[in-house]
């Protein structure tokens, strides 16, 4: 295997826990959760694994600034800003959406970590403004490193290729791995790790905001490109990628009753917090598939918890969840 640059700052290995009460309540398969919400950096999450490789690459290139982009409450940007602070980089984040009147949740943490924020009202303008921001940093004499959206590049995908190796060493049997997928880096890493490290189960991504066709094409390409980091290219095709896009029709970051129910069921049955955008939607898909009998009752399904809980405290999400619970309590009274 080729030498791969990596900074080891995540809290690894993350634990695997049983979810017996949730499994019993759903009358479903044995459920496990892999706690990547406990990776340690700035409340943890899946991006921390990717950043171990991305920040190492930035160091190798002599960069002094990290630049990235995401939604206003981006978990990826929160962890990027924290990594920049930890390793002495300047940081600029290009965030899409309406700037909140009062900073909260991930947006509050971005500023606390010292990131400079550039806001973009229309997502269609984000790539252009991101490039302009990067070019201006170069013109100002900085040496920026562009951290890709969601950390999803061949380098970033290595985080979850090695996460699969970590899982295999924990000697826990799973027939399925289920997780949220969006920009594709986590998904591609797990697909690559499945091949490289010999996982015999199935790897199923529940789409947060992309079509099944887009995910199959982009995840297979990203896994193929990331494989070169191991010294020999492996060609993946769309047939190697399992993705389900049945649960994202409401749109990115739009809470439906399905996400609210998933957050509530995990909290009340297992004392486990999900975020409303990613793990909430992925868990909603998992719950629906269990109810439909997609998984056999004698199978073991591992839910990969990718973090994101700070978003629970963003007003736009907290108010929706709180109002729904308040309405239920009022109707009981």
C-alpha positions as CSV (number, residue, x, y, z in Angstrom):
1,X,0.0,0.0,0.0
2,X,1.2,3.5,-0.8
3,X,2.2,5.8,2.0
4,X,-0.9,8.0,2.7
5,X,-0.6,11.3,4.7
6,X,-2.9,11.4,7.7
7,X,-3.3,13.4,10.9
8,X,-4.6,11.3,13.7
9,X,-6.9,13.5,15.8
10,X,-10.3,11.8,15.6
11,X,-11.3,9.7,18.7
12,X,-11.1,6.3,17.2
13,X,-12.3,3.6,17.1
14,X,-15.9,4.9,17.6
15,X,-18.0,2.4,19.6
16,X,-20.7,0.2,18.3
17,X,-23.9,-0.1,20.4
18,X,-27.0,-2.3,20.4
19,X,-30.4,-0.6,19.9
20,X,-32.6,-3.3,21.5
21,X,-35.6,-1.2,22.5
22,X,-35.9,0.5,19.1
23,X,-35.6,-2.9,17.4
24,X,-38.3,-4.4,19.6
25,X,-40.6,-1.4,19.1
26,X,-40.3,-1.7,15.3
27,X,-40.5,-5.5,15.4
28,X,-37.6,-5.5,13.1
29,X,-34.1,-6.9,12.6
30,X,-31.3,-6.6,15.2
31,X,-30.2,-2.9,15.1
32,X,-26.7,-1.6,15.9
33,X,-25.3,2.0,15.7
34,X,-21.8,3.0,14.9
35,X,-21.2,6.2,16.9
36,X,-19.4,8.5,14.5
37,X,-21.1,11.4,16.3
38,X,-18.3,10.7,18.9
39,X,-15.3,11.3,16.6
40,X,-14.3,14.1,19.0
41,X,-13.7,17.3,16.9
42,X,-16.2,20.1,17.7
43,X,-19.0,17.7,18.7
44,X,-17.8,15.1,16.3
45,X,-19.3,13.7,13.1
46,X,-18.3,12.0,9.9
47,X,-16.4,14.9,8.4
48,X,-13.7,14.5,11.1
49,X,-12.5,11.2,9.5
50,X,-12.2,12.9,6.1
51,X,-10.4,15.9,7.6
52,X,-7.7,13.7,9.0
53,X,-6.6,13.2,5.3
54,X,-7.7,16.5,3.9
55,X,-5.8,18.6,6.4
56,X,-2.8,16.4,6.1
57,X,-2.9,17.1,2.3
58,X,-3.2,20.8,3.0
59,X,-0.1,20.6,5.2
60,X,1.8,18.7,2.6
61,X,1.0,21.4,0.0
62,X,2.2,24.2,2.4
63,X,-1.2,25.8,2.7
64,X,-2.0,28.3,5.5
65,X,-5.7,28.6,4.9
66,X,-8.7,26.3,4.6
67,X,-11.6,27.4,2.4
68,X,-14.8,25.4,2.1
69,X,-18.5,25.8,1.4
70,X,-21.9,24.5,2.6
71,X,-25.3,25.4,3.9
72,X,-25.7,28.0,6.6
73,X,-25.9,25.2,9.3
74,X,-23.3,22.9,7.6
75,X,-21.8,20.2,9.9
76,X,-19.0,19.9,7.4
77,X,-18.1,23.6,7.7
78,X,-18.3,23.5,11.5
79,X,-15.7,20.7,11.6
80,X,-13.5,22.3,9.0
81,X,-13.4,25.5,11.0
82,X,-12.5,23.5,14.1
83,X,-9.7,21.7,12.3
84,X,-8.4,25.0,11.0
85,X,-8.2,26.3,14.5
86,X,-6.6,23.2,15.8
87,X,-3.8,23.2,13.3
88,X,-3.3,26.9,12.9
89,X,-4.9,27.6,9.6
90,X,-6.9,30.6,8.7
91,X,-10.4,29.7,7.5
92,X,-13.0,31.1,5.2
93,X,-16.4,29.5,4.8
94,X,-18.9,30.3,2.0
95,X,-22.3,29.6,3.4
96,X,-25.5,29.4,1.5
97,X,-28.8,30.7,2.8
98,X,-30.3,33.5,4.8
99,X,-28.0,34.7,7.6
100,X,-29.7,34.2,10.9
101,X,-30.5,37.3,13.0
102,X,-29.0,35.5,16.0
103,X,-26.1,33.1,15.6
104,X,-26.9,29.6,16.8
105,X,-25.9,26.0,16.5
106,X,-23.3,25.3,13.8
107,X,-23.3,28.9,12.6
108,X,-22.5,30.1,16.1
109,X,-19.6,27.6,16.3
110,X,-18.1,28.6,13.0
111,X,-17.6,32.1,14.4
112,X,-16.3,30.8,17.7
113,X,-13.6,28.9,15.8
114,X,-12.6,32.1,14.1
115,X,-13.8,31.4,10.6
116,X,-14.5,34.3,8.3
117,X,-18.0,33.9,6.9
118,X,-19.0,34.8,3.3
119,X,-22.8,34.4,2.8
120,X,-24.5,33.6,-0.4
121,X,-28.3,34.1,-0.8
122,X,-28.8,31.9,-3.8
123,X,-27.2,28.4,-4.0
124,X,-26.8,28.8,-7.8
125,X,-24.2,31.5,-7.1
126,X,-22.2,29.5,-4.5
127,X,-19.6,27.9,-6.8
128,X,-18.9,31.2,-8.5
129,X,-18.4,33.0,-5.2
130,X,-16.4,30.2,-3.8
131,X,-14.0,30.5,-6.7
132,X,-13.8,34.3,-6.3
133,X,-13.1,33.9,-2.6
134,X,-10.3,31.4,-3.4
135,X,-8.8,33.6,-6.1
136,X,-8.9,36.6,-3.8
137,X,-7.1,34.7,-1.1
138,X,-4.3,33.8,-3.5
139,X,-4.1,37.4,-4.7
140,X,-3.8,38.6,-1.1
141,X,-0.8,36.4,-0.6
142,X,-2.4,33.5,1.2
143,X,-1.9,29.8,0.4
144,X,-5.4,28.4,0.5
145,X,-6.4,24.8,0.3
146,X,-9.9,24.1,-1.0
147,X,-11.7,21.6,1.2
148,X,-14.4,20.2,-1.2
149,X,-18.0,20.4,-0.4
150,X,-18.8,17.8,2.2
151,X,-15.1,16.8,2.2
152,X,-16.0,14.6,-0.8
153,X,-12.9,14.1,-2.9
154,X,-10.7,11.1,-3.4
155,X,-8.6,12.2,-0.5
156,X,-11.6,12.8,1.8
157,X,-13.2,9.5,0.8
158,X,-10.2,7.7,2.4
159,X,-11.7,8.5,5.8
160,X,-14.4,6.0,5.3
161,X,-12.4,3.5,3.5
162,X,-10.3,3.2,6.7
163,X,-13.5,3.4,8.8
164,X,-14.5,0.2,7.2
165,X,-11.2,-1.3,8.2
166,X,-11.8,-0.1,11.7
167,X,-15.3,-1.7,11.7
168,X,-13.8,-5.1,10.5
169,X,-11.3,-5.1,13.4
170,X,-14.2,-4.6,15.9
171,X,-15.4,-8.1,15.0
172,X,-19.1,-7.3,14.8
173,X,-21.2,-9.0,12.3
174,X,-23.6,-6.9,10.2
175,X,-25.6,-7.8,7.1
176,X,-26.3,-4.2,6.2
177,X,-24.8,-0.8,6.8
178,X,-27.3,2.1,6.4
179,X,-26.3,5.8,6.5
180,X,-27.2,9.2,5.0
181,X,-25.5,10.1,1.7
182,X,-25.4,13.4,0.0
183,X,-22.1,14.7,-1.5
184,X,-20.9,11.1,-1.7
185,X,-17.6,11.0,0.1
186,X,-18.8,8.8,3.0
187,X,-20.6,6.5,0.6
188,X,-17.7,6.2,-1.7
189,X,-15.3,5.5,1.1
190,X,-17.4,2.7,2.5
191,X,-17.9,1.2,-1.0
192,X,-14.1,1.3,-1.5
193,X,-13.4,-0.1,2.0
194,X,-15.9,-2.9,1.4
195,X,-13.8,-4.1,-1.5
196,X,-10.4,-3.4,0.0
197,X,-11.0,-4.8,3.4
198,X,-13.5,-7.6,2.5
199,X,-16.8,-6.6,4.2
200,X,-19.4,-9.2,3.0
201,X,-22.5,-7.3,3.9
202,X,-24.3,-4.6,1.9
203,X,-23.7,-0.9,2.1
204,X,-26.9,1.2,1.6
205,X,-26.9,5.0,1.4
206,X,-30.2,6.8,2.1
207,X,-30.2,9.9,0.0
208,X,-30.5,13.3,1.7
209,X,-30.9,15.4,-1.4
210,X,-29.6,13.7,-4.6
211,X,-31.2,11.3,-7.1
212,X,-30.3,7.6,-7.1
213,X,-28.8,7.9,-10.6
214,X,-26.6,10.8,-9.5
215,X,-25.4,8.9,-6.4
216,X,-24.6,5.7,-8.3
217,X,-22.6,7.6,-11.0
218,X,-20.7,9.9,-8.6
219,X,-20.1,7.5,-5.8
220,X,-18.7,4.9,-8.2
221,X,-16.5,7.4,-9.8
222,X,-15.3,8.8,-6.5
223,X,-14.6,5.3,-5.2
224,X,-12.6,4.5,-8.3
225,X,-10.5,7.7,-8.0
226,X,-9.9,7.2,-4.3
227,X,-8.7,3.6,-4.9
228,X,-5.6,5.0,-6.7
229,X,-4.4,6.3,-3.3
230,X,-3.9,2.6,-2.4
231,X,-1.5,2.2,-5.3
232,X,-3.7,0.5,-7.8
233,X,-6.9,1.7,-9.4
234,X,-10.1,-0.3,-8.9
235,X,-12.9,0.4,-11.3
236,X,-16.3,0.7,-9.7
237,X,-19.6,0.9,-11.6
238,X,-23.1,2.1,-10.8
239,X,-24.0,-1.5,-10.1
240,X,-21.5,-1.5,-7.1
241,X,-23.4,1.3,-5.4
242,X,-26.7,0.8,-3.4
243,X,-28.7,4.0,-2.9
244,X,-32.3,4.8,-2.0
245,X,-33.7,8.2,-2.9
246,X,-37.3,7.6,-1.8
247,X,-37.0,9.9,1.2
248,X,-35.6,13.2,0.0
249,X,-38.4,14.5,-2.2
250,X,-39.3,17.2,0.4
251,X,-35.9,18.9,-0.3
252,X,-32.7,19.5,1.6
253,X,-33.2,20.5,5.2
254,X,-37.0,20.3,5.0
255,X,-38.4,18.5,8.0
256,X,-41.4,16.3,7.4
257,X,-43.2,14.1,9.9
258,X,-40.9,11.2,9.0
259,X,-37.8,13.1,10.2
260,X,-39.5,14.3,13.3
261,X,-40.7,10.8,14.1
262,X,-37.2,9.3,13.6
263,X,-35.6,11.9,15.9
264,X,-38.2,11.2,18.5
265,X,-38.1,7.4,18.3
266,X,-34.3,7.3,18.6
267,X,-34.4,9.8,21.5
268,X,-37.2,8.1,23.5
269,X,-36.3,4.5,22.9
270,X,-32.5,4.7,23.1
271,X,-31.6,8.1,24.5
272,X,-29.8,8.8,21.2
273,X,-29.9,12.2,19.5
274,X,-30.0,12.5,15.7
275,X,-29.8,15.7,13.7
276,X,-32.8,16.9,11.7
277,X,-31.2,17.0,8.3
278,X,-28.9,14.0,7.8
279,X,-29.2,11.3,10.3
280,X,-32.8,12.2,10.9
281,X,-33.7,11.6,7.2
282,X,-31.5,8.5,7.0
283,X,-33.1,7.1,10.1
284,X,-36.6,7.9,8.7
285,X,-35.7,5.8,5.7
286,X,-34.3,3.0,7.8
287,X,-37.5,3.0,9.9
288,X,-39.7,2.9,6.8
289,X,-37.8,0.1,5.2
290,X,-38.1,-2.0,8.5
291,X,-41.8,-1.4,8.5
292,X,-42.0,-2.5,4.9
293,X,-40.1,-5.7,5.6
294,X,-37.2,-4.8,3.5
295,X,-34.8,-6.4,6.0
296,X,-35.2,-9.9,7.2
297,X,-35.9,-10.2,10.9
298,X,-32.9,-12.5,11.4
299,X,-30.5,-9.9,9.9
300,X,-28.3,-7.4,11.6
301,X,-28.5,-3.8,10.4
302,X,-25.9,-1.3,11.5
303,X,-26.9,2.4,11.3
304,X,-23.8,4.6,10.8
305,X,-24.5,7.7,13.0
306,X,-22.7,10.5,11.1
307,X,-23.3,13.2,13.7
308,X,-24.7,16.7,13.2
309,X,-26.6,17.1,16.5
310,X,-25.7,20.8,16.9
311,X,-28.2,21.5,14.1
312,X,-31.0,20.5,16.6
313,X,-30.4,23.9,18.3
314,X,-30.8,26.0,15.1
315,X,-34.0,28.0,15.4
316,X,-35.3,26.8,12.0
317,X,-35.2,23.2,13.2
318,X,-35.7,23.5,16.9
319,X,-38.9,25.6,16.4
320,X,-40.4,23.0,14.1
321,X,-39.6,20.1,16.5
322,X,-40.8,22.0,19.6
323,X,-44.0,23.2,18.0
324,X,-44.9,19.7,16.9
325,X,-44.3,18.3,20.4
326,X,-46.1,21.3,21.9
327,X,-49.2,20.6,19.7
328,X,-49.2,16.9,20.8
329,X,-49.0,17.8,24.5
330,X,-51.7,20.4,24.1
331,X,-54.0,17.9,22.5
332,X,-53.5,15.5,25.4
333,X,-54.4,18.2,27.9
